[in-house]
């Protein structure tokens, strides 16, 4: 947990510093970078603590610690079922939650949200390019590329989910 927290804090701080340096216009870049890094760090810490607390509450239902529950989830994502039969209900719960998450991302409103974001970022990138602001345009185009790569990532997640369900011996369910 401490390693994950440390890496997350470091990543949030470095990302905040980079964004602060890249977006500083009129004010000194050091103050902008430190302000955004502090905001990112606090937001990351709060998010981590909330997620860890919710994982602990879910894990307690199965008599596990939050660390063991997340470790079991990591093993399930790799397609390795638990060797302890007492952990099978927790593994089934993890896979069911995983399926619900993937199914929700395939709904129509999420697809339309992705199309709207794609359109908005493309328009903003073209506007920045026309204005001569190449750095913000590059950032917008990176966002567009990330949105275009999302369906490929979802397909990989579906394949991993199917492998985890097969490893647990659950009935075959195809993606929506």
C-alpha positions in Angstrom: 0.0 0.0 0.0 2.8 2.4 0.9 4.6 1.8 -2.4 1.4 2.4 -4.4 0.7 5.5 -2.4 4.3 6.8 -2.9 4.2 6.1 -6.7 0.8 7.8 -6.9 1.9 10.9 -5.0 5.1 11.1 -7.1 3.1 10.7 -10.3 0.6 13.3 -9.3 3.3 15.8 -8.3 5.3 15.3 -11.4 2.2 15.6 -13.6 1.2 18.8 -11.8 4.7 20.2 -12.2 4.6 19.4 -15.9 1.2 20.9 -16.5 2.1 24.0 -14.4 5.3 24.5 -16.5 3.5 24.0 -19.8 0.6 26.2 -19.0 2.3 29.2 -17.3 1.7 32.3 -19.4 1.9 35.5 -17.4 2.9 34.4 -13.9 6.2 32.9 -13.0 6.3 29.2 -14.0 7.6 28.0 -10.7 4.6 29.3 -8.8 2.2 27.9 -11.4 3.9 24.5 -11.4 3.9 24.2 -7.6 0.3 25.3 -7.3 -0.9 22.7 -9.8 1.3 20.1 -8.3 -0.1 20.7 -4.9 -3.7 20.5 -6.2 -2.9 17.3 -8.0 -1.2 15.8 -5.0 -4.1 16.6 -2.6 -6.7 15.3 -5.2 -4.7 12.1 -5.6 -4.3 11.5 -1.9 -8.0 12.1 -1.3 -9.0 9.8 -4.2 -6.6 7.1 -3.0 -7.9 7.2 0.6 -11.6 7.0 -0.6 -10.9 4.1 -2.9 -8.9 2.3 -0.3 -11.6 2.7 2.3 -14.3 1.4 -0.1 -12.1 -1.6 -1.0 -11.7 -2.3 2.7 -15.4 -2.2 3.2 -16.0 -4.6 0.3 -13.1 -6.9 1.4 -14.5 -7.1 5.0 -17.7 -8.7 3.6 -15.5 -11.6 2.6 -13.3 -11.6 5.6 -10.3 -10.3 3.8 -8.1 -7.2 4.2 -8.1 -4.5 1.6 -4.6 -5.4 0.6 -5.5 -9.1 0.1 -8.7 -8.2 -1.8 -6.8 -5.9 -4.2 -4.1 -8.5 -4.6 -6.8 -11.1 -5.5 -8.2 -8.7 -8.0 -4.8 -8.3 -9.6 -4.4 -12.1 -9.8 -7.8 -12.3 -11.4 -6.9 -9.7 -14.1 -4.0 -12.0 -14.9 -6.3 -14.9 -15.3 -5.2 -16.8 -12.2 -8.0 -18.1 -10.0 -7.4 -18.3 -6.2 -6.0 -21.5 -4.9 -7.9 -21.1 -1.6 -11.5 -22.2 -2.0 -12.5 -19.7 0.7 -11.5 -16.8 -1.6 -13.7 -18.0 -4.5 -16.7 -15.8 -3.4 -14.5 -12.7 -3.4 -13.1 -13.6 -6.8 -16.6 -14.1 -8.2 -17.5 -10.7 -6.7 -14.5 -9.1 -8.3 -15.3 -10.6 -11.7 -18.9 -9.5 -11.4 -17.9 -5.9 -10.6 -15.5 -6.0 -13.5 -18.2 -7.1 -15.9 -20.6 -4.4 -14.7 -18.0 -1.8 -15.3 -17.2 -2.9 -18.8 -20.9 -3.2 -19.7 -21.5 0.3 -18.5 -18.8 1.7 -20.7 -20.4 0.1 -23.7 -23.7 2.0 -23.2 -24.9 4.5 -25.7 -24.5 7.6 -23.5 -20.8 6.7 -22.9 -20.2 6.3 -26.7 -21.9 9.6 -27.4 -19.8 11.3 -24.6 -16.7 9.9 -26.3 -17.8 11.3 -29.7 -18.6 14.7 -28.1 -15.2 14.9 -26.4 -13.5 13.8 -29.6 -15.2 16.5 -31.6 -14.6 19.1 -28.9 -10.9 18.3 -28.6 -10.5 18.3 -32.4 -12.1 21.7 -32.7 -10.0 23.0 -29.9 -6.8 21.6 -31.5 -7.6 23.2 -34.8 -8.3 26.5 -33.1 -5.0 26.4 -31.3 -3.2 25.4 -34.5 -4.8 28.3 -36.3 -3.8 30.6 -33.5 -0.2 29.4 -33.5 -0.4 27.8 -30.0 1.3 24.5 -30.9 1.7 23.1 -27.3 -2.0 23.3 -26.4 -2.9 21.9 -29.8 -0.5 19.0 -29.2 -2.1 18.3 -25.8 -5.6 18.3 -27.4 -4.4 15.9 -30.1 -3.0 13.6 -27.5 -6.4 13.5 -25.8 -7.9 12.7 -29.2 -5.5 9.8 -29.6 -6.3 8.5 -26.1 -10.0 8.5 -26.9 -9.4 6.7 -30.2 -7.3 4.0 -28.4 -10.1 3.4 -25.8 -12.0 0.8 -27.9 -8.8 -1.2 -28.3 -8.3 -1.2 -24.6 -11.9 -2.2 -23.9 -11.5 -5.2 -26.2 -8.4 -6.3 -24.3 -10.3 -5.9 -21.0 -13.2 -8.1 -22.4 -10.7 -10.8 -23.3 -9.1 -10.7 -19.9 -12.5 -10.8 -18.2 -13.5 -13.9 -20.3 -10.2 -15.6 -19.4 -10.9 -14.8 -15.7 -14.4 -16.2 -15.9 -13.2 -19.4 -17.6 -10.5 -19.8 -14.9 -13.2 -19.6 -12.2 -15.5 -21.9 -14.2 -18.3 -19.4 -14.5 -20.8 -19.7 -17.4 -19.7 -18.0 -20.6 -21.1 -14.6 -21.2 -20.4 -12.7 -24.3 -19.9 -8.9 -24.4 -23.0 -6.8 -25.2 
